[in-house]
Amino acid sequence: MKILPNTAFVIFSSGAFGGAERRFANLFLHLNSNYPGKFYFIINHKLQKQLMRIFRDMPRGSVKVVGESSEEGKTKQNENTPHYLAAPDPFEIDEKTSFPRKTYWYFKNKYRQKDLFYEIEKIRVEYGIEVFIGVFSGILPLVFYLNRTGKRPGVIFSNMDSWFSEVHSDMKKLWYRKYYSFNYAMENADMVDFLSPFVADGVKQRNVDIPEGKFDIAPSSFADYSRCKIGRKENFEIAFSSRLEPGKNPMLFLEAAEQILKSYPKIIFHILGEGSLEGDVRNFIASHELTNSISFRFHPNPPEIFAETSVFVSLQSGTNYPSQSILEAMACGNAIIASDKGDTGKFINSTNGILVNLDLDSVVSAMKRLIEDPGFTKTLAAGAFKTATEDHTIEKMSDYYLSLIRKVHAKRNG
């Protein structure tokens, strides 16, 4: 058997608990179970609180928390700030920013990331970690390893960013963003792991220089299907589960639900999640007197709801692939309605769902079709179950990451 080095995932959260956090938490649990003592999970205090709320079986001894606990309080103040999927153009900001301000940003972010790096370095030394996987913003403190000469741990950048908000073809001009943009990490990491072809193509279009052979694309997605089951589905219920942010379009789902309920008042809707639009969601449901027809709450285990729903709706402005909630809903026997964006077609097609435009008429039309033809809905649901449980498995993803880890370790050790 090839050597498996001690490996740590580094993943931070600054907002609502999303698909990336869930996906890597499940992957860590799977790998930790199969290879005890070989994997560690380095997180910040915000993510620690979320993990312990949702993953009660998280092995505490292998989870290491870095950063100041006061970060949680700072984040709390900003929880109602929308997380838009498109950031302002960095060159517009550059033109309006003075040199002293840029210098301040540079050093502020450098020292912030370096403080995290020193904490991570202590963990590396204590537990003999030889490979790090930086997940999205978790890569930022790891750039200090990339600057080292001689022997150093291997660094993999797992790029979860579908929106490319920090990627630009000429970031050298924006020197002061080095320690909180991702270009440097992508160009210098030992390997870059892209979430999907959509993400990889978006980066290539921005002319970020990643050498051939130094990036790979995950072969599939996965979810924890052990929590998924197909219930009796006695009523026709429709679910939406996501971070409640503008790019996820929860308000479009509510508008469609309102239209459907005018013609089909017995349909039950669920909207699950938390985020900056929670107040808007509550106000919409209350002002339209829909509290008896639309259930709104955060749920630590959404598959309990999906087991009894017949349809799951995902309306992201970017790509829906590889949504954890969609896969869980599929494994619970739900037909899927999804916005036709990005790589969504990699797992949603005519055998398991309906692809829609991001407009009210398209979403309402898809809902009506599934409500009026329950036989068709059951056929799609069966196809969805097959797609999730056969094509998108944690075993396939585990093999992929083990291969990346071994490849990087071998490269760093000659």
C-alpha positions as a printed NumPy array, in Angstrom:
array([[  0.   ,   0.   ,   0.   ],
       [  1.257,   3.479,  -0.863],
       [  2.262,   5.722,   2.021],
       [ -0.571,   7.832,   3.384],
       [  0.843,  10.938,   5.064],
       [ -0.817,  12.723,   7.958],
       [ -3.136,  15.23 ,   6.298],
       [ -5.149,  18.231,   7.484],
       [ -8.117,  19.94 ,   5.892],
       [ -8.124,  23.679,   6.601],
       [-11.587,  25.16 ,   6.212],
       [-13.016,  28.355,   7.687],
       [-16.542,  29.735,   7.81 ],
       [-17.648,  33.349,   8.095],
       [-21.355,  32.986,   7.42 ],
       [-24.158,  30.444,   7.214],
       [-23.263,  26.744,   7.092],
       [-23.238,  25.755,   3.411],
       [-22.61 ,  22.87 ,   1.047],
       [-18.797,  23.055,   1.075],
       [-18.685,  22.868,   4.866],
       [-21.054,  19.903,   4.884],
       [-19.265,  18.11 ,   2.057],
       [-15.812,  18.348,   3.639],
       [-17.089,  17.541,   7.118],
       [-18.59 ,  14.32 ,   5.75 ],
       [-15.426,  13.542,   3.79 ],
       [-13.284,  14.089,   6.886],
       [-15.524,  11.791,   8.959],
       [-15.327,   9.099,   6.285],
       [-11.545,   9.302,   5.954],
       [-11.028,   9.511,   9.707],
       [-13.103,   6.373,  10.153],
       [-11.139,   4.435,   7.539],
       [ -7.707,   5.821,   8.468],
       [ -7.718,   6.624,  12.206],
       [ -5.116,   9.148,  13.287],
       [ -4.167,  10.174,   9.736],
       [ -6.571,  13.1  ,   9.185],
       [ -7.172,  16.4  ,  10.98 ],
       [ -9.747,  19.15 ,  10.555],
       [ -8.464,  22.673,  11.185],
       [-11.317,  25.181,  11.519],
       [-12.194,  28.553,  13.043],
       [-14.516,  29.194,  15.995],
       [-17.511,  30.035,  13.817],
       [-17.301,  26.717,  12.016],
       [-16.716,  24.857,  15.284],
       [-20.037,  26.109,  16.624],
       [-21.828,  25.076,  13.439],
       [-20.192,  21.649,  13.262],
       [-20.987,  20.712,  16.832],
       [-24.595,  21.696,  16.238],
       [-24.948,  19.464,  13.176],
       [-22.285,  16.724,  13.441],
       [-22.602,  15.315,  16.938],
       [-20.164,  12.487,  16.122],
       [-17.304,  14.792,  15.081],
       [-14.091,  13.378,  16.681],
       [-13.021,  16.225,  18.973],
       [ -9.409,  15.064,  19.247],
       [ -8.831,  15.433,  15.491],
       [-10.568,  18.813,  15.183],
       [ -8.282,  21.788,  15.835],
       [ -9.616,  25.324,  16.232],
       [ -7.519,  28.362,  15.278],
       [ -8.097,  32.1  ,  15.345],
       [ -9.568,  34.332,  17.995],
       [-12.942,  33.398,  19.431],
       [-13.951,  37.031,  19.112],
       [-14.231,  36.426,  15.36 ],
       [-17.594,  34.837,  16.08 ],
       [-18.894,  38.041,  17.635],
       [-17.599,  40.075,  14.721],
       [-19.303,  37.757,  12.281],
       [-22.569,  37.98 ,  14.18 ],
       [-22.68 ,  41.698,  13.542],
       [-22.535,  41.054,   9.809],
       [-24.929,  38.104,   9.512],
       [-27.613,  40.289,   7.956],
       [-25.287,  41.514,   5.222],
       [-26.214,  39.812,   1.936],
       [-23.538,  37.531,   0.458],
       [-23.868,  38.48 ,  -3.2  ],
       [-22.348,  36.137,  -5.742],
       [-20.583,  38.875,  -7.709],
       [-18.088,  41.129,  -5.916],
       [-17.304,  44.663,  -7.121],
       [-14.724,  44.844,  -9.893],
       [-11.312,  44.969,  -8.136],
       [ -9.939,  47.471, -10.652],
       [-12.771,  49.89 ,  -9.92 ],
       [-11.847,  49.663,  -6.238],
       [ -8.169,  50.116,  -7.15 ],
       [ -8.83 ,  53.38 ,  -8.977],
       [-10.69 ,  54.833,  -5.989],
       [ -8.218,  53.739,  -3.294],
       [ -5.227,  55.743,  -2.098],
       [ -1.73 ,  54.267,  -1.803],
       [ -1.685,  54.589,   2.028],
       [ -5.005,  52.692,   2.194],
       [ -3.662,  49.945,  -0.068],
       [ -0.559,  49.663,   2.078],
       [ -2.732,  49.38 ,   5.193],
       [ -4.812,  46.609,   3.581],
       [ -1.682,  44.737,   2.557],
       [ -0.112,  44.623,   6.006],
       [ -3.404,  44.137,   7.856],
       [ -4.285,  41.055,   5.855],
       [ -0.729,  39.731,   5.772],
       [ -0.474,  39.782,   9.568],
       [ -3.98 ,  38.379,   9.998],
       [ -3.145,  35.399,   7.794],
       [  0.323,  35.006,   9.31 ],
       [ -1.135,  34.783,  12.829],
       [ -3.335,  31.923,  11.608],
       [ -0.316,  30.362,   9.899],
       [  1.679,  30.319,  13.154],
       [ -1.179,  28.484,  14.897],
       [ -1.401,  25.998,  12.042],
       [  2.381,  25.497,  12.095],
       [  2.214,  24.496,  15.767],
       [ -0.425,  21.898,  14.891],
       [  1.71 ,  20.67 ,  11.965],
       [  4.72 ,  20.121,  14.2  ],
       [  2.757,  18.447,  17.005],
       [  0.877,  15.998,  14.757],
       [  3.414,  15.477,  11.973],
       [  1.186,  16.821,   9.21 ],
       [  2.789,  16.458,   5.777],
       [ -0.029,  17.561,   3.47 ],
       [ -2.562,  20.371,   3.823],
       [ -5.785,  20.782,   1.852],
       [ -6.892,  24.403,   1.981],
       [-10.607,  24.643,   1.201],
       [-11.488,  28.004,  -0.337],
       [-10.464,  30.694,   2.231],
       [ -8.673,  28.002,   4.243],
       [ -5.858,  28.251,   1.689],
       [ -4.929,  31.827,   2.635],
       [ -2.724,  31.204,   5.71 ],
       [ -1.123,  28.276,   3.883],
       [  0.504,  30.608,   1.33 ],
       [  3.344,  31.09 ,   3.827],
       [  4.29 ,  27.448,   3.268],
       [  4.402,  28.117,  -0.463],
       [  7.022,  30.826,   0.129],
       [  9.347,  28.421,   1.934],
       [ 12.467,  27.028,   0.315],
       [ 13.64 ,  23.499,   0.981],
       [ 11.533,  20.841,   2.662],
       [  7.963,  21.873,   3.426],
       [  4.532,  20.216,   3.605],
       [  2.544,  19.69 ,   0.444],
       [ -0.319,  22.142,  -0.195],
       [ -3.479,  21.41 ,  -2.174],
       [ -5.913,  24.236,  -2.905],
       [ -9.5  ,  22.984,  -3.104],
       [-11.204,  25.788,  -5.031],
       [-14.889,  25.961,  -4.161],
       [-15.498,  29.423,  -5.643],
       [-17.996,  29.312,  -8.505],
       [-18.216,  33.087,  -8.693],
       [-14.559,  34.013,  -9.262],
       [-14.936,  37.114,  -7.116],
       [-11.249,  37.13 ,  -6.173],
       [ -9.822,  35.949,  -9.505],
       [ -8.437,  38.385, -12.049],
       [ -5.947,  38.078, -14.881],
       [ -3.75 ,  40.957, -13.669],
       [ -3.589,  40.61 ,  -9.891],
       [  0.081,  41.65 ,  -9.85 ],
       [ -1.127,  45.218, -10.194],
       [ -3.332,  44.64 ,  -7.148],
       [ -0.324,  43.725,  -4.985],
       [ -2.07 ,  44.735,  -1.786],
       [ -4.652,  41.938,  -2.248],
       [ -2.069,  39.153,  -2.221],
       [ -3.031,  37.789,   1.182],
       [ -6.767,  37.658,   0.619],
       [ -7.056,  36.763,  -3.07 ],
       [ -6.697,  33.289,  -4.533],
       [ -4.549,  33.861,  -7.602],
       [ -1.259,  33.419,  -5.747],
       [ -2.431,  30.165,  -4.183],
       [ -3.679,  28.758,  -7.485],
       [ -0.442,  29.606,  -9.269],
       [  1.859,  28.276,  -6.518],
       [  0.072,  25.386,  -4.777],
       [  1.353,  21.868,  -5.429],
       [ -2.079,  20.948,  -6.793],
       [ -5.37 ,  22.764,  -7.36 ],
       [ -8.553,  20.756,  -6.903],
       [-11.468,  22.286,  -8.801],
       [-15.039,  21.658,  -7.762],
       [-16.24 ,  21.21 , -11.343],
       [-15.392,  22.018, -14.988],
       [-17.448,  25.221, -14.632],
       [-15.073,  26.51 , -11.957],
       [-11.937,  25.414, -13.817],
       [-13.107,  27.025, -17.069],
       [-13.98 ,  30.264, -15.281],
       [-10.467,  30.485, -13.868],
       [ -8.861,  29.68 , -17.226],
       [-10.9  ,  32.427, -18.901],
       [ -9.31 ,  34.896, -16.478],
       [ -5.833,  33.818, -17.604],
       [ -4.637,  32.648, -14.206],
       [ -1.427,  30.739, -14.871],
       [ -1.798,  27.214, -13.486],
       [  0.778,  24.867, -15.052],
       [ -0.469,  21.732, -16.797],
       [ -0.447,  18.74 , -14.491],
       [ -0.951,  20.879, -11.385],
       [ -4.741,  20.834, -11.308],
       [ -7.482,  18.256, -11.346],
       [-11.285,  18.233, -11.331],
       [-13.323,  16.25 ,  -8.819],
       [-14.987,  13.284, -10.573],
       [-18.334,  13.706,  -8.842],
       [-19.973,  15.014,  -5.724],
       [-21.477,  13.12 ,  -2.798],
       [-23.6  ,  13.442,   0.316],
       [-24.104,  11.422,   3.487],
       [-26.797,   9.047,   2.272],
       [-26.878,   7.158,   5.571],
       [-29.307,   9.84 ,   6.789],
       [-31.491,   9.577,   3.68 ],
       [-34.573,   7.439,   3.286],
       [-37.721,   7.438,   1.181],
       [-40.789,   8.035,   3.328],
       [-44.437,   7.354,   2.663],
       [-44.965,  10.75 ,   0.992],
       [-48.658,  10.799,   1.812],
       [-49.02 ,  14.484,   0.877],
       [-47.573,  16.357,  -2.077],
       [-44.825,  18.471,  -0.533],
       [-42.167,  20.662,  -2.159],
       [-38.891,  21.65 ,  -0.482],
       [-36.235,  24.345,  -0.845],
       [-33.074,  24.183,   1.291],
       [-30.18 ,  26.603,   0.989],
       [-28.292,  29.478,   2.522],
       [-30.785,  32.321,   2.346],
       [-28.769,  34.665,   0.171],
       [-29.682,  36.639,  -2.962],
       [-27.802,  34.309,  -5.333],
       [-29.798,  31.32 ,  -4.061],
       [-33.096,  33.036,  -4.975],
       [-35.306,  31.954,  -2.045],
       [-37.695,  34.813,  -2.797],
       [-38.333,  33.445,  -6.298],
       [-39.227,  30.108,  -4.695],
       [-41.689,  31.848,  -2.355],
       [-43.278,  33.779,  -5.22 ],
       [-43.742,  30.512,  -7.125],
       [-45.182,  28.829,  -4.024],
       [-47.693,  31.66 ,  -3.62 ],
       [-48.826,  31.243,  -7.242],
       [-49.148,  27.466,  -6.901],
       [-51.185,  27.711,  -3.693],
       [-53.84 ,  29.771,  -5.459],
       [-54.659,  26.751,  -7.637],
       [-53.474,  23.928,  -5.388],
       [-54.13 ,  25.012,  -1.79 ],
       [-53.371,  21.562,  -0.332],
       [-49.721,  21.564,  -1.42 ],
       [-47.265,  21.922,   1.462],
       [-44.029,  23.886,   0.999],
       [-40.838,  23.829,   3.083],
       [-38.076,  26.406,   3.052],
       [-35.036,  25.421,   5.133],
       [-31.972,  27.508,   5.858],
       [-30.532,  30.626,   7.392],
       [-28.791,  33.704,   6.065],
       [-29.165,  37.392,   5.336],
       [-32.643,  37.025,   3.789],
       [-34.262,  35.355,   6.817],
       [-36.215,  38.525,   7.64 ],
       [-37.434,  38.885,   4.053],
       [-38.587,  35.266,   4.017],
       [-40.493,  35.635,   7.285],
       [-42.086,  38.897,   6.167],
       [-43.196,  37.404,   2.838],
       [-44.796,  34.378,   4.487],
       [-46.555,  36.52 ,   7.108],
       [-47.71 ,  39.3  ,   4.776],
       [-49.187,  36.814,   2.305],
       [-50.811,  34.768,   5.108],
       [-48.999,  31.591,   4.132],
       [-47.899,  30.327,   7.555],
       [-50.218,  27.3  ,   7.289],
       [-48.885,  26.326,   3.864],
       [-45.173,  27.177,   4.023],
       [-42.991,  25.803,   6.812],
       [-39.873,  27.923,   7.4  ],
       [-37.07 ,  26.941,   9.784],
       [-33.47 ,  25.866,  10.113],
       [-33.212,  22.076,  10.316],
       [-29.975,  20.31 ,  11.388],
       [-30.925,  17.229,   9.365],
       [-32.808,  18.241,   6.163],
       [-33.183,  14.623,   4.911],
       [-35.825,  14.148,   7.624],
       [-37.919,  16.642,   5.652],
       [-36.877,  15.381,   2.199],
       [-38.023,  11.855,   3.107],
       [-41.633,  13.087,   2.932],
       [-41.352,  15.629,   0.089],
       [-41.893,  14.729,  -3.559],
       [-40.105,  17.637,  -5.232],
       [-36.956,  19.58 ,  -4.387],
       [-36.262,  23.016,  -5.891],
       [-32.834,  24.673,  -6.31 ],
       [-32.661,  28.094,  -8.   ],
       [-29.067,  29.254,  -7.803],
       [-27.907,  32.083, -10.039],
       [-24.615,  30.298, -10.653],
       [-24.232,  26.541, -10.869],
       [-26.289,  24.082,  -8.804],
       [-23.564,  21.457,  -9.106],
       [-22.687,  19.778,  -6.794],
       [-25.329,  20.87 ,  -4.274],
       [-25.409,  18.805,  -1.095],
       [-29.084,  19.502,  -0.576],
       [-29.99 ,  18.381,  -4.1  ],
       [-28.114,  15.106,  -3.667],
       [-29.731,  14.453,  -0.281],
       [-33.151,  15.186,  -1.768],
       [-32.44 ,  12.854,  -4.692],
       [-31.43 ,  10.069,  -2.307],
       [-34.729,  10.659,  -0.483],
       [-36.716,  10.092,  -3.684],
       [-37.431,  13.622,  -4.89 ],
       [-37.872,  14.827,  -8.44 ],
       [-35.698,  17.908,  -8.954],
       [-36.448,  21.374, -10.311],
       [-33.181,  23.263, -10.848],
       [-32.045,  26.43 , -12.585],
       [-30.239,  25.64 , -15.827],
       [-26.921,  27.253, -14.867],
       [-23.257,  26.273, -14.955],
       [-22.631,  22.546, -14.529],
       [-26.15 ,  21.736, -13.299],
       [-26.607,  19.464, -16.316],
       [-23.817,  17.224, -14.989],
       [-26.329,  15.581, -12.672],
       [-29.812,  16.957, -13.424],
       [-31.394,  15.884, -16.712],
       [-34.616,  14.505, -18.191],
       [-34.227,  11.232, -16.239],
       [-34.41 ,  12.859, -12.809],
       [-35.675,  16.435, -13.   ],
       [-36.637,  19.57 , -14.878],
       [-34.214,  22.394, -15.713],
       [-35.78 ,  25.855, -15.596],
       [-34.993,  29.482, -16.32 ],
       [-34.716,  31.877, -13.392],
       [-38.12 ,  33.445, -13.914],
       [-41.452,  32.985, -12.191],
       [-43.33 ,  31.495, -15.153],
       [-40.699,  28.812, -15.759],
       [-40.573,  27.72 , -12.102],
       [-44.371,  27.725, -11.691],
       [-44.808,  25.76 , -14.924],
       [-42.4  ,  23.054, -13.734],
       [-44.141,  22.803, -10.36 ],
       [-47.558,  22.502, -12.028],
       [-46.359,  19.747, -14.346],
       [-45.118,  17.64 , -11.444],
       [-48.212,  18.271,  -9.319],
       [-50.587,  17.366, -12.138],
       [-48.713,  14.22 , -13.21 ],
       [-47.724,  12.27 , -10.081],
       [-46.697,   9.255, -12.18 ],
       [-44.154,  11.362, -14.038],
       [-42.95 ,  12.782, -10.733],
       [-42.373,   9.283,  -9.328],
       [-40.431,   8.274, -12.454],
       [-38.141,  11.282, -12.083],
       [-37.779,  10.589,  -8.346],
       [-36.654,   7.017,  -9.061],
       [-34.122,   8.332, -11.573],
       [-32.9  ,  10.878,  -9.048],
       [-32.341,   8.19 ,  -6.417],
       [-30.344,   6.11 ,  -8.911],
       [-28.189,   9.066, -10.   ],
       [-27.298,  10.097,  -6.464],
       [-26.608,   6.711,  -4.952],
       [-24.753,   5.188,  -7.912],
       [-22.867,   8.087,  -9.501],
       [-22.16 ,  10.496,  -6.619],
       [-20.672,   8.49 ,  -3.791],
       [-18.322,   9.322,  -0.952],
       [-16.187,   6.295,  -1.861],
       [-15.475,   7.777,  -5.299],
       [-14.563,  11.152,  -3.793],
       [-12.465,   9.554,  -1.064],
       [-10.391,   7.697,  -3.658],
       [ -9.911,  10.956,  -5.574],
       [ -8.607,  12.892,  -2.567],
       [ -6.398,  10.027,  -1.419],
       [ -4.84 ,  10.009,  -4.89 ],
       [ -4.204,  13.783,  -4.748],
       [ -2.693,  13.526,  -1.259],
       [ -0.331,  10.715,  -2.22 ],
       [  0.664,  12.446,  -5.452],
       [  1.547,  15.707,  -3.683],
       [  3.355,  13.913,  -0.855],
       [  5.467,  11.942,  -3.321],
       [  6.335,  15.121,  -5.191],
       [  7.429,  16.963,  -2.033],
       [  9.533,  14.008,  -0.894],
       [ 11.367,  13.332,  -4.116]])
